[in-house]
C-alpha cells in the first residue's frame, strides 16, 4: 500500500511534465517552420551563437578576428562596414559552455529553440514573481498577465532580437525567489549564471553578496562555487579570454549610438559633458548607498526588497549601455503594485487590466511613431526607468510596511 500510494502523487507531476515537454517541442517545430527558417533574424543571439559555434566546431577564439568575420558573414553576408555594428561576441567566455548544445544544430533550429527558451523565461519570470509576492490573481487576470508578459513591447523586442537579457532577468528574479524560500544554493547558482550580462547586475550582485555575508553565507558559497567554476573552466579553455573580452568591451561605445538613460539625457539631449553625467550618476549612487547602509549596516531587513528594486533601477539608468529588453526586470515592481491594488480595491482586477492595457499600448505607439529605419528612438529608453525611480521613492514606505520578503531564517543565519 505504501509504495502504490507514494506513486500516485507523482503521476500528476509526470503528466504535467510530459505535456509541457510536448508543448515546448511543438512550439520549437512551429517556430522553426513559420519564423526562423523563412525569416532568419535574432541578431543579438546570432553573434553569441556564431561565436560559440566557431569555438566548438572550428576551434577559434570567439573574440578573434576569424570568429568575428564568421559572425559578420552570418549577419551581413560580408565583412561589416565601418559604420555598421561589427557584431562582436562581447560576452563572458563561459557563454560557450551555456550555449554549447546549440552549436551542433543549424542556425534556424538553434534560433527556434532559443526563442522558446526566452518565452519560457518570460513566463517563468511572471510565475516566480507571483509566488514571490504570494499573489494569486483570478484566472482571467492571470491569463491577461501572461499575454501581457509575452507581448508587451520590451518582451516582444527581446524575443525578436533573441536578447539574452531575458534569461538574465529570469535568473535574477529566480535568485530572489530562492532566497525568500530559504534555498540559498539555488539562489547563489542562479545569481552566478546571471553574470552572463554583467551590465544588468553589476550593482545587484555585490548588494546581495554583502547581504549574504551577514545572513546567508551558504548563498555566498554557492555563488562562489558556480561563478568560480565557470571562470576556472574559461581560463583553462581559453587563457587569453579575459583580456580579449575587455578589448571588445572597450570598443563597444564606438559602434553603439546611445548609452544608458542618464547619458541620453545629459549628453545626447542637453549636450553636457562627462562631468555632468558622472555628477548625476554619483548622486544616484549616493541614494543607492544610503539604501544599502539601511539594510547592511542598520539591519533594516524590511527595506531589502525595496533596496533591491532601487538598485536594479539605478543599474539600468547608469550602466555604460543598456537595452530596452532589459526592462523586463521591471515586472518585479509592477507585480508588487498590482498585488497592492488588488488587495485594496474590490474592482482592483479591472484597474489592473486597464493598467496592463496602458503599459502595452503606450510603448508600442511610442515605438511606431518614432522608429527611425531599423533603430529605436532614444526616447524609448527614458520613461520606464525614470518613472520607476520616482514611484519607488514616493512609495518607499509602502514597500517597507509590506514587510521583509527575503527573511533570514534560523537555518541560514550566519553564527
N, C-alpha and C positions, 0 to 999 in steps of 0.2 A: 504493500500500500504506500509506503513512504516513497519508494522510487517512482511509482506512477504519478502520485500527487505532486512530487517535486518536478516531474517533467512537464506537467500541464501548464504552469506559469510561463515556461519557456516557449510554448507553441505560439502565442500571440506575437512574441518578440521575433521569432523566426519568420512568421508570416509577414509581419510588418517590414522586416529587413529584406525579405525576398521581393516584396512589392516595390520598395524603394530602389533596390538594385535594378529591377526590371524597368522602372520609370527612368532611372538615370541612363541606362543603356539605350532605351528607346529615344530619349532626349538627345543623346550623342549622335545616334544614327540620323535622326531628323535634322539636327543642326548641321551635320556634315552634308546631307543631301540637298538641303534648301538654302544654306547660308555659306558655310566656309568653303565648300567645293566650288560653287559657281561664283562666289564673291569673296576672294581672299582679302584679308584685312588684319585687324588686331595688331597694328604696328608696334604698340607697346609690348606685346607679347612676342612679336616676331623677332625683335632684337635679342631678347633673352633666349628664345628657343634656338635661334641660329647659332648664338654663341655657345650654348650647351651642346648642340649637335656637332659643331665644329670641334669642340673639345673631345667628346666621346667617340665620334666617328672618324675624325681626321687627326686627332692628337694635337690640335692647335691651342695656343694660349688664347682664351676668349677675348682678351684685351689687345691682342696683337693685330698687326696690320692685315694679315691674311684673313683672320676671323672677321675683322671689321669690313673687309672687302666682300666677304660672303654675305654679311648682313645687308650691306648696301645693294648688292646684286639681287637679293630677295625683295627688298623694298622698291628699288627704282629700276632694276634690270640693268644697272650700270653703276659706276662709282658716283657717289654723291657730289654735287656741285658745291662750290664754296658757300653759297647762301642757303644750302639745304641741311637738314638735320642729318648728321653722319650715322645716326643710329647705333652709337657705341653700346657695348654690353653694359657697362657702367653700374653693375650690381655687385655686391659681395660675392666672392668666388664660390661660396657654398651654395649658391643658386644652382650650380651644376649638379649637385647631389639631390636637391629638392625636385628638379625637373628631369632627372636622369631617365625615367621610363619613357618620357615623351620624345626623347632624342631618336628613338628607333621606329617611329612611325612618320608618315608623310605629314607635311605641314597642315593640310586640310583636316586630317584626323586629329592631329595634335591640338589645333586651334578649336576644334569642335569639343574635344574633351575639356580643354581649358575653359571654354565658355560655360560648360555645365558645372565645372568646379566653382567658377565665380558665382554662378546663380545659387549654388548650394551654400556658398559663403554668405551671400546676401540673406538668404532665408535663415541660415544658422545664426547670423548676427541678430536678426529680429527675435528669433525664438529664445536665444540666450539672454537678450535684454529683457524680454517679458518675464523670464524666470528670475533674472537678477533683481528686478524691482517687484517681483511677486504680484504681477498684474495678469489677470485672466479676463481679457475682453470677450464680449459676446461673439458668437461665431461669425455673424455678418461683419462685425468690426474687425475681427481677426483677418477675414478674407480681404477687407479693404486695405488693411495694413500690409498684408503680403503682396497685393498687387502694387501698392504704392512703393514698397521696398524694391521691387524689381523694375518698375517703370519710371520712377522719378528721374529727373534729368541727370543727377550725379551718378546714380547707379547705372542707368542706361548707357551713359557715355563710357563708364568704366567697362561695361560688357562689350561695347562696340570696339573699344581700343584694346581689350584684353589686359586691362590695367591690374598689375599685381597688388596695387594698393587696396583692392577689395579684400584680398586674402589677409593682408596685414591688419586691416580694421577688424576683421573677424577674430584674428588671433589676439589682438589687444583686448577686445571685449571678452573673449573666452578666458583670458588670464584673470580679468577682474571677477568674472563669474566663479572661476575655480577658487579664487581666494575667499570669496563670500561663502563658499560651500566647504571650506576647510579642506581643499585639495591642493596644497601648496606645490606638490611635484608636478601636477598638470599645469598649474599657473606658471611655474618657472619655465617649463618646456615651451609653453605657448608664447610667453614673452620673449624667450630666446629666439624662436623661429620668426617672431615679428620684426626682428632686426634686418630681415630681408630688404626693407626700405628704411634705412636709418633715419632719414629726414622726417619720417612720420612718428618716431618715438624717441628722438634724441633728448627730450626733456622728460617724457613719461618713464622711460626705463630707469634713469637714476632716482627719480622720486620713489618708485615702487621698491627698488633695491634698498634705498636708505630706510624706507619704512620696514622692509623685510628684515633688515639687520637688527631692528629693535623688537619686532613682533613675530616674524615668520622666518627664522633662519633656514628652515628646510626649503622654503621657497627660493631663497638666495642660492643655496647649494644646488638646487635643481637647475636654476638659470645658469649657474657657472659650469655645471657638468655638460649641459646641452650646448651652450654657446661656445664653451671652451673646446668641446669635442669637434664642433663644426670648424672652428678656427684652426685647430691642430690638423684636421684632415685637409683643410685648404692649403696650409703651408707644406704639408707632405706632398700633395698632388701638384702644386704649382708654387714653388718657393718665392717667386718674384711677384705674386699676385697683388699683394697689398700696395706696393709702390706703383704697379701698373694701374690698379683701380684708382688710387689717389690722382694719378696723372689724368685719367679720363674725367674724374670729378672736377678737376681744375679747369678742364676745357668746357665743362657744361655751360657756364654762363655765356660763352662765346657764340653758342648756336641756339640758345633759348631766348625768346623775345621778351619774356616777363619773369620777374622774380615773384616773391611772396606778396601778399596783400599790402603789407607796410611799404615795401619797395614800390609797388604800383602807385600808391597814393603819394608817397613822399617824392620819389624820383621821377616816375613817369608823368604824373599829372601836375605836381607842384614844381617840378624842376629843381628841387633841393638836392643837396649832395649826400655823400656817405655819412657825414657828421650828423645831419638831421635824422637820417634813417636810424643810425645807431642810437641817437638820443631817445627816439620813440621806443626802439627795441629794448633799451636798457630800462626805460620806465615800465614797460610790460614785464620784464624780468624781475624788476623790483616788487611789483604787485604779486607776482608768482612766488617769489622767495618769501614774502610776508605770509602767504598762504601755507607754504611749506613749513615755515617755522611754527605756525599754529599747530600743525599736525605732528611734526617730527620732534620739536623741542618742547612745546607746551602740552603735547599729548591729547589734543582735542580730536579724538577719534571720530566724532560726529561730523567733522569737516572734511574727512578724507575724500569721499566721493566727489564733493564739490571741487576740491582741490585738484583731483584727477581730471575732471572735465575742464576746469580753468587751464590746467597745464596743457591739455590737448589743444585747446583753443589758441593759446599763445603760440604753441608749436606751429600751427598752420598759418598764423599771422606773420611769423618772423623767420621761418625757415628760409634757407637760401633759395629754394624753389619748391613750390607745391603744385598740385594738380587738382582740378575740381572733383574728380572721382574720389579723392582722399576725403572729401567732405561727408562721405557715407558714415564716418565715425560720429558725426553729429546726430545720428539717430539716437545715440545714448541720451543726451539731454531731452530730445523730443519725447522719448518714451516716458521719462520721468515726469515731464509736464502733462503728457496725456493721461497718465495714471492719476495725477492730482486733479485734473479737470474732471475725469470720470467719477472720482470719489466725492467731489464737492457739488455736483450738479446732476439732477435726475436726467436731464437731457444732454448729459456730457457726451454720450456717444455721437449725437448729431453734431455737436460742436467740434468734436474730434474729426469727424468725417469732413466737415467744412474746412477745418484747418489743413487736413491732408490734401483736399482739393486745391486750396490756395498754394500750398507748398509744391504741388505737382504742376499747376498751370503757370505760375509766375516765372520760374526758371526756364521752362521751355519757351514761353513767349519772349522772355529776355534774350534767349539764345537766338531764336528765329529772327528777331528784329535787329540784332546787332552782329550776326555772324559775318565774317569777312573772308570769303573764299572757303578754305578748309579750317580756318582758325577761329577759336573763341575770342570774343571781345574781352579785353582785360577787366571790364566792369563786372563780368560774371564771377570773378574771384572775390569780390568785395562784400556783397550783402551778408552772406551766411556767417563767416567768422566774426565780423564786427557786430552783427546783430546778436549772435550767441554770447559774445563777450559782454555786451550791455545787459542782456537779460540775466546772465549769470550773476553779474554784480548786483543788480536790482533785487534779485530773488535769493540772494545768498542765505538769508536767514531761513527761508523755506527749506532749502537743502539741509541746513544744519538741524532744524527742528525735526526733519524726517528721520533722523537717527542714523547710526552707522550702518553701512551696507557691508563693508569689509571689516568684520569684527575679529578681534584677537581672541581665540579660544584657549582653554587651558592646555589642550593637547599640542598647541603650536606656539605658545608664547615662549620666548627665549628665557632661560633661567636667569 
